[in-house]
């Protein structure tokens, strides 16, 4: 039973995270992709690199009470 609840929680969190990221990404990358300046896969790759870079550099201090 615990495994089922865990699986449902993981699926729900992935769904919510994907939708939160999609709302920000669509605004940022919609115009260049729509204008044909970059492909969707290129935009996704650039976004992925910078999301992980931001999480690694600044993200450590998000949600913590320790001073920077």
N, C-alpha and C positions, 0 to 999 in steps of 0.2 A: 504493500500500500504506500509506503514511504517513497518507493521508487517512482510510482505513478505520479504522486504529488510533485516530486522533484522534477520529473520530466515535463509536466504541465507548467511548472514555474519557469523552467528554462525556455520552453517554447514561447511563453508569454513575454518573457524579458527580451528575447531576441526580436520578437514582433514589435514590441514597443521601441526598442533601440533602433531598429531598422526604420521605423516611421519617423522618429525624432530626427535621425540623421538625414532621412530623405527630404524632410521639409526644409532643412537648411541647405542641403546640397542642390535641390532643384532651383532655388533662388539664385545661388551662386553660379551654377554651371549651366542653367537653362539657356541664357542668351548666347554664350559661345558655342554650345552644341547646336542650338537652333540655327545659328548663322553659318554653321559649317566650318567654323574655325578649328575646332577640335572634335574628335570622335568621342562617342559615349565611353568607350573602353579607356581612352586616354584620360578623360576627365575622371573616371572612376579610379584609375591608377594613381593619378596625382593626388586626388582627395584621400585615398587610402594612405599614401606615404605621409602626407601632412597630418592626418589624424593620429597616426602612430607616433610621429615626431613630436607633436604637441602633447600627447599623453605621456611620452617619455620625459620631456623637458619640464613642462609646466604642470602636467597632470598629477604629479606626485604630491603637490601641495593643495590640491583641490579637496575640500572637505575635511581638512585637518586644522587643528587649532595651533599648530606650532608655527613660529615665525619663520619667514623666508630667509 
